[in-house]
Each structure stands twice: as structure tokens, then as C-alpha cells.
Amino acid sequence: MRIRIETADVCAYPDVSVLCGEPVFHDERRDVLTNPVLIAEVLSPSTEGYDRGGKFAHYRRLPSLRH
């Protein structure tokens, strides 16, 4: 499922996302989640730079994420 990061004005497709409680969707289509509590990425040589860099920076701006 696609994740919306409102504060960064971007969407991303993580490899794994976990939700606890009721989902909060970006719009009425109900295909873009805004409140995951955990996100995981499987790193590969071709995507590692972006996943650890820009994408991670966006994910850190999600208020719903837990440490």
C-alpha cells in the first residue's frame, strides 16, 4: 500500500508497512495510508542509496511512526 507523508508532500511504496488501530487514508479512494507505525525496506544495491537517504528522511517525518 502506498504511504502518504503529508509534511514532505510525497508518497512512497515501502516494502513492508504495519498499522495498529484504525487506518487513516489520504482520500476517499482508501488506497493511500497516512498512519503506519512501522515501515521496513529491503535494501538492494540499486535502491540502497535512496532508501537510506531521501526516502528515509521522508519516512522520519511521519508522526505515527514508533521507535
Secondary structure, DSSP 8 states (H G I E B T S, - for coil): -EEEEGGGTEEE--SEEE--SS--BSSTT--EES--SEEE----TTTHHHHHTHHHHHHTT-TT---
